[in-house]
Amino acid sequence: MSAIEFPADLAARLSDPTSLIPAIAQDATSGEVLMLAYMNSAALNETLETRSATYWSRSRNELWVKGATSGHTQEVVSVSLDCDSDAILLKVNQVGGACHTGERTCFHNELLGE
């Protein structure tokens, strides 16, 4: 696989292979926020090339493809950077729960209602 050329500000942030950027997964159809994970340059490259959400596991210290063991996959529809290139938004087609607990979203513990 060949590396994708990132915008200069993002490339600078990812020049350190241990550098991690927050990645928010959002349902492409409903807009529901599903989860927050982290990406390094390898995870972002893999995601862009395969359209399968790939993250950096801080606990296992390795890349992980969402759903590789659970079957709860994320097909990536689009990838966007925020204005400072320090956060990534993935719009995904989620299969199964996004949360490791099996919940649809990781944000199911409401602290303040509308």
C-alpha positions in Angstrom: 0.0 0.0 0.0 1.2 3.5 -0.7 0.8 6.2 1.9 -1.7 9.0 1.2 -0.4 12.5 1.2 -2.0 14.5 4.0 -2.4 18.2 4.3 0.7 19.8 5.7 -0.7 20.6 9.1 -2.0 17.1 9.6 1.2 15.6 8.2 3.1 17.6 10.8 0.9 16.3 13.6 1.3 12.7 12.3 5.1 12.9 11.7 5.6 11.3 15.1 4.5 7.7 14.8 3.3 7.8 18.4 1.1 10.8 17.8 -2.6 10.1 18.1 -5.5 12.1 16.8 -9.1 11.8 18.2 -11.4 10.2 15.6 -15.2 10.5 16.0 -17.4 7.9 14.3 -20.8 9.2 13.3 -23.7 7.3 11.7 -23.7 8.4 8.0 -27.5 8.2 7.8 -28.9 9.4 11.2 -26.0 11.6 12.3 -25.9 9.8 15.7 -22.4 10.0 17.3 -21.3 6.5 17.8 -17.9 6.5 19.4 -14.6 8.2 19.9 -11.3 6.4 19.2 -7.8 7.4 18.2 -5.8 7.2 15.0 -2.2 7.4 14.1 -0.9 7.9 10.5 -1.0 4.1 9.9 -4.6 3.8 11.1 -5.7 6.8 9.0 -3.9 5.5 5.9 -5.5 2.1 6.3 -8.9 3.6 6.8 -8.6 5.8 3.7 -7.4 2.9 1.6 -9.8 0.2 2.7 -12.9 2.2 3.8 -12.9 0.0 6.9 -12.6 2.0 10.1 -9.1 1.3 11.6 -8.0 2.8 14.9 -5.0 2.7 17.2 -5.7 0.7 20.4 -4.1 2.5 23.3 -4.6 -0.5 25.6 -3.2 -3.1 23.2 -0.7 -0.8 21.5 -1.6 -1.9 18.0 -3.9 -1.2 15.1 -7.4 -2.6 15.2 -10.0 -2.8 12.5 -13.4 -2.1 14.0 -15.4 -5.3 14.0 -12.5 -7.6 13.2 -13.4 -9.8 16.2 -17.0 -8.7 17.1 -18.4 -8.4 13.6 -19.6 -4.9 14.5 -18.0 -3.2 11.5 -17.8 0.4 10.3 -17.9 1.0 6.6 -16.4 4.4 6.1 -18.5 6.7 3.9 -16.5 9.9 4.4 -13.6 11.3 6.4 -13.2 15.0 7.4 -10.8 17.0 9.4 -11.7 19.8 11.8 -10.5 23.3 11.2 -7.2 22.8 13.1 -6.5 19.3 11.6 -6.4 17.9 15.2 -9.6 15.8 15.1 -11.1 13.4 12.5 -14.7 12.8 11.7 -15.7 9.5 10.1 -19.2 9.1 8.8 -19.8 5.3 8.8 -22.4 2.7 8.1 -22.4 0.8 11.4 -23.2 -2.9 11.6 -24.1 -3.9 15.1 -23.2 -2.0 18.2 -20.4 0.6 18.0 -19.6 0.3 21.8 -17.5 -2.5 23.2 -20.4 -3.2 25.6 -22.6 -4.0 22.6 -24.6 -0.7 22.8 -25.4 1.0 19.6 -23.4 4.1 20.7 -20.7 4.6 23.3 -22.6 7.7 24.4 -25.5 6.0 26.2 -24.8 7.3 29.7 -26.8 10.6 29.7 -25.7 13.2 32.3 -28.1 16.0 31.3 -31.2 15.7 29.2 -32.6 18.1 26.7 
